[in-house]
Amino acid sequence: KLETVLLKRSGGSAPYQARVIGEVSNVPTGAAIANAVYDAIGVPLFELPATAERVYRLLQESDKA
């Protein structure tokens, strides 16, 4: 679960000169998961979440091609 917390700037700067906390580390997560699925099954995944049903459907569609 991700929780967003907004910090109000006082005097023009955030505490400890913080600019971004947490968001930057979340950006590559989806791509890393999709790449891991691709490495495991050899079929690209372009949508998240990577549910078992979605992965199974991708595997079925790749056998038809």
DSSP file (Angstrom, degrees, kcal/mol; ACC not computed):
  #  RESIDUE AA STRUCTURE BP1 BP2  ACC     N-H-->O    O-->H-N    N-H-->O    O-->H-N    TCO  KAPPA ALPHA  PHI   PSI    X-CA   Y-CA   Z-CA
    1    1 A K              0   0    0      0, 0.0     2,-0.4     0, 0.0     0, 0.0   0.000 360.0 360.0 360.0 129.5    0.0    0.0    0.0
    2    2 A L        -     0   0    0      2,-0.0     2,-0.5     0, 0.0     0, 0.0  -0.856 360.0-162.4-101.9 136.7    1.3    3.4   -1.0
    3    3 A E        -     0   0    0     -2,-0.4     2,-0.5     2,-0.0     0, 0.0  -0.978   9.5-144.6-120.2 127.3    0.4    6.4    1.1
    4    4 A T        -     0   0    0     -2,-0.5     2,-0.5     2,-0.0    -2,-0.0  -0.775  16.0-174.4 -92.9 131.0    0.9    9.9   -0.3
    5    5 A V        -     0   0    0     -2,-0.5     2,-0.5     2,-0.0    -2,-0.0  -0.990  10.8-153.0-126.3 122.6    1.9   12.6    2.1
    6    6 A L        -     0   0    0     -2,-0.5     2,-0.5     2,-0.0    -2,-0.0  -0.837   7.6-154.7 -97.6 128.3    2.1   16.2    1.0
    7    7 A L        -     0   0    0     -2,-0.5     2,-0.3     8,-0.0     7,-0.0  -0.882  12.6-134.5-102.6 129.0    4.5   18.5    2.8
    8    8 A K        -     0   0    0     -2,-0.5     2,-0.4     1,-0.0     5,-0.1  -0.626  21.0-123.8 -80.6 139.2    3.8   22.2    2.8
    9    9 A R        -     0   0    0     -2,-0.3     2,-0.5     5,-0.1     5,-0.2  -0.672  23.5-162.9 -82.4 133.0    6.8   24.4    2.2
   10   10 A S  B >  S-A   13   0A   0      3,-1.2     3,-1.0    -2,-0.4    -2,-0.0  -0.975  74.1  -0.4-117.0 125.9    7.6   26.9    4.8
   11   11 A G  T 3  S-     0   0    0     -2,-0.5    -1,-0.2     1,-0.2     3,-0.1   0.738 128.9 -61.3  71.6  21.4    9.8   29.8    4.0
   12   12 A G  T 3  S+     0   0    0      1,-0.1     2,-0.3    -3,-0.1    -1,-0.2   0.403 119.2  74.1  89.7  -4.5   10.3   28.6    0.4
   13   13 A S  B <  S-A   10   0A   0     -3,-1.0    -3,-1.2    -5,-0.1    -1,-0.1  -0.999  73.6-121.6-144.1 148.9   12.0   25.3    1.1
   14   14 A A    >   -     0   0    0     -2,-0.3     3,-1.9     4,-0.3    -5,-0.1  -0.406  52.2 -75.6 -79.9 160.1   10.9   21.9    2.4
   15   15 A P  G >  S+     0   0    0      0, 0.0     3,-1.7     0, 0.0    -1,-0.1  -0.319 119.2   4.0 -57.0 135.9   12.4   20.4    5.5
   16   16 A Y  G 3  S-     0   0    0      1,-0.3     3,-0.1    -3,-0.1    -2,-0.1   0.716 124.1 -77.2  60.4  23.1   15.9   19.0    4.9
   17   17 A Q  G <  S+     0   0    0     -3,-1.9    -1,-0.3     1,-0.2     2,-0.2   0.786  78.2 175.0  59.3  29.3   15.7   20.4    1.4
   18   18 A A    <   +     0   0    0     -3,-1.7    -4,-0.3     1,-0.2    -1,-0.2  -0.448  17.1 163.0 -67.9 136.2   13.4   17.4    0.4
   19   19 A R        +     0   0    0      1,-0.4     2,-0.4    -2,-0.2    -1,-0.2   0.658  68.3  11.3-118.7 -45.9   12.1   17.6   -3.1
   20   20 A V        -     0   0    0      2,-0.0     2,-0.4     3,-0.0    -1,-0.4  -0.998  60.3-175.4-140.4 132.0   10.9   14.1   -3.9
   21   21 A I  S    S-     0   0    0     -2,-0.4     2,-0.5    -3,-0.1    -3,-0.0  -0.954  70.5 -18.8-132.0 115.2   10.5   11.2   -1.5
   22   22 A G  S  > S+     0   0    0     -2,-0.4     4,-0.9     1,-0.1     3,-0.3  -0.135 108.8  89.8  91.8 -40.2    9.5    7.7   -2.7
   23   23 A E  H >> S+     0   0    0     -2,-0.5     4,-1.0     1,-0.2     3,-1.0   0.896  83.1  56.6 -62.3 -40.2    8.0    8.6   -6.1
   24   24 A V  H >4 S+     0   0    0      1,-0.3     3,-0.6     2,-0.2    -1,-0.2   0.882 105.1  51.3 -60.4 -39.3   11.3    8.2   -7.9
   25   25 A S  H 34 S+     0   0    0     -3,-0.3    -1,-0.3     1,-0.2    -2,-0.2   0.705 106.9  55.7 -73.0 -17.4   11.8    4.7   -6.7
   26   26 A N  H XX S+     0   0    0     -3,-1.0     3,-0.7    -4,-0.9     4,-0.6   0.689  88.8  77.1 -86.3 -19.2    8.3    3.7   -7.9
   27   27 A V  T << S+     0   0    0     -4,-1.0     4,-0.5    -3,-0.6     3,-0.4   0.928  98.6  38.4 -61.1 -49.8    8.8    4.8  -11.5
   28   28 A P  T 3> S+     0   0    0      0, 0.0     4,-2.3     0, 0.0    -1,-0.2   0.523  93.1  90.0 -82.4  -1.2   10.9    1.8  -12.7
   29   29 A T  H <> S+     0   0    0     -3,-0.7     4,-2.3     1,-0.2     5,-0.2   0.926  86.3  47.6 -62.3 -47.2    9.0   -0.8  -10.7
   30   30 A G  H  X S+     0   0    0     -4,-0.6     4,-2.6    -3,-0.4    -1,-0.2   0.911 113.3  48.4 -60.9 -43.2    6.4   -1.6  -13.4
   31   31 A A  H  > S+     0   0    0     -4,-0.5     4,-2.6     1,-0.2    -1,-0.2   0.883 110.1  52.3 -65.0 -37.8    9.0   -1.9  -16.1
   32   32 A A  H  X S+     0   0    0     -4,-2.3     4,-2.0     2,-0.2    -2,-0.2   0.903 111.0  47.2 -64.9 -40.5   11.1   -4.2  -13.9
   33   33 A I  H  X S+     0   0    0     -4,-2.3     4,-2.3     2,-0.2    -2,-0.2   0.939 112.7  48.7 -65.3 -46.5    8.2   -6.5  -13.3
   34   34 A A  H  X S+     0   0    0     -4,-2.6     4,-2.4     1,-0.2    11,-0.3   0.902 112.2  49.0 -61.2 -41.1    7.3   -6.6  -17.0
   35   35 A N  H  X S+     0   0    0     -4,-2.6     4,-2.6     2,-0.2    -1,-0.2   0.875 109.3  52.4 -66.4 -36.8   10.9   -7.4  -18.0
   36   36 A A  H  X S+     0   0    0     -4,-2.0     4,-1.8     2,-0.2    -2,-0.2   0.902 110.2  48.3 -65.3 -40.4   11.0  -10.1  -15.4
   37   37 A V  H  X S+     0   0    0     -4,-2.3     4,-2.7     2,-0.2     5,-0.4   0.929 111.7  50.1 -64.1 -44.2    7.9  -11.7  -16.8
   38   38 A Y  H  X S+     0   0    0     -4,-2.4     4,-2.6     1,-0.2    -2,-0.2   0.916 110.4  49.7 -60.2 -43.7    9.3  -11.4  -20.3
   39   39 A D  H  < S+     0   0    0     -4,-2.6    -1,-0.2     1,-0.2    -2,-0.2   0.858 115.0  45.6 -62.2 -34.9   12.6  -13.1  -19.2
   40   40 A A  H  < S+     0   0    0     -4,-1.8    -2,-0.2    -5,-0.2    -1,-0.2   0.889 130.9  16.2 -77.7 -39.9   10.6  -15.9  -17.5
   41   41 A I  H  < S-     0   0    0     -4,-2.7    -3,-0.2     2,-0.2    -2,-0.2   0.576  91.8-124.7-115.1 -11.8    8.1  -16.7  -20.3
   42   42 A G  S  < S+     0   0    0     -4,-2.6    -4,-0.2    -5,-0.4    -3,-0.1   0.648  76.6 108.2  77.7  14.2    9.5  -15.1  -23.4
   43   43 A V  S    S-     0   0    0     -6,-0.4    -1,-0.2    -5,-0.1    -2,-0.2  -0.992  71.7-118.2-125.0 129.1    6.3  -13.1  -24.1
   44   44 A P        -     0   0    0      0, 0.0     2,-0.5     0, 0.0    -9,-0.1  -0.388  19.6-151.8 -69.5 142.5    6.2   -9.3  -23.6
   45   45 A L        +     0   0    0    -11,-0.3    -7,-0.1     1,-0.1    -8,-0.1  -0.968  19.1 172.4-114.8 119.4    3.8   -7.9  -21.0
   46   46 A F        +     0   0    0     -2,-0.5     2,-0.4     1,-0.1    -1,-0.1   0.426  60.6  57.4-109.3  -0.9    2.6   -4.3  -21.7
   47   47 A E  S    S-     0   0    0      2,-0.1    -1,-0.1   -13,-0.0     7,-0.0  -0.987  77.5-113.0-133.1 141.8    0.0   -4.0  -19.0
   48   48 A L  S    S+     0   0    0     -2,-0.4     2,-0.1     2,-0.1   -18,-0.0  -0.871  81.3  60.7-113.2 153.0    0.0   -4.3  -15.2
   49   49 A P  S    S-     0   0    0      0, 0.0     2,-1.8     0, 0.0     5,-0.1   0.426  71.2-143.3 -78.4 155.3   -0.9   -5.8  -12.9
   50   50 A A        +     0   0    0     -2,-0.1    -2,-0.1     4,-0.1     2,-0.1  -0.558  33.2 177.0 -87.3  73.0    0.8   -9.0  -14.0
   51   51 A T     >  -     0   0    0     -2,-1.8     4,-2.4     1,-0.1     5,-0.2  -0.337  43.3-113.9 -76.7 161.0   -1.9  -11.4  -12.9
   52   52 A A  H  > S+     0   0    0      1,-0.2     4,-2.5     2,-0.2     5,-0.2   0.888 118.3  53.0 -60.1 -39.3   -1.8  -15.1  -13.4
   53   53 A E  H  > S+     0   0    0      2,-0.2     4,-2.5     1,-0.2    -1,-0.2   0.911 109.5  47.4 -63.8 -42.9   -4.8  -14.8  -15.8
   54   54 A R  H  > S+     0   0    0      2,-0.2     4,-2.3     1,-0.2    -2,-0.2   0.919 113.6  47.3 -66.2 -42.8   -3.1  -12.1  -17.9
   55   55 A V  H  X S+     0   0    0     -4,-2.4     4,-2.2     2,-0.2    -2,-0.2   0.909 112.3  50.3 -64.8 -41.3    0.1  -14.1  -18.1
   56   56 A Y  H  X S+     0   0    0     -4,-2.5     4,-2.4    -5,-0.2    -2,-0.2   0.919 110.0  50.3 -62.1 -43.5   -1.8  -17.2  -19.0
   57   57 A R  H  X S+     0   0    0     -4,-2.5     4,-2.7     1,-0.2    -2,-0.2   0.902 109.4  51.2 -62.1 -41.2   -3.7  -15.4  -21.8
   58   58 A L  H  X S+     0   0    0     -4,-2.3     4,-2.1     1,-0.2    -1,-0.2   0.907 109.9  49.6 -61.7 -41.7   -0.4  -14.0  -23.2
   59   59 A L  H  X S+     0   0    0     -4,-2.2     4,-1.3     2,-0.2    -2,-0.2   0.907 111.9  48.4 -63.5 -41.6    1.0  -17.5  -23.3
   60   60 A Q  H  X S+     0   0    0     -4,-2.4     4,-0.9     1,-0.2     3,-0.2   0.913 112.5  48.4 -64.4 -43.0   -2.1  -18.8  -25.1
   61   61 A E  H  X S+     0   0    0     -4,-2.7     4,-0.9     1,-0.2     3,-0.2   0.841 107.9  54.9 -67.4 -33.4   -2.0  -15.9  -27.6
   62   62 A S  H  < S+     0   0    0     -4,-2.1    -1,-0.2     1,-0.2    -2,-0.2   0.813 103.5  55.2 -71.8 -28.1    1.6  -16.5  -28.3
   63   63 A D  H  < S+     0   0    0     -4,-1.3    -1,-0.2    -3,-0.2    -2,-0.2   0.778 105.0  54.5 -72.4 -26.3    1.0  -20.2  -29.2
   64   64 A K  H  <        0   0    0     -4,-0.9    -1,-0.2    -3,-0.2    -2,-0.2   0.762 360.0 360.0 -77.0 -25.8   -1.5  -19.1  -31.8
   65   65 A A     <        0   0    0     -4,-0.9    -1,-0.2    -3,-0.1    -2,-0.1   0.491 360.0 360.0 -75.0 360.0    0.8  -16.8  -33.6
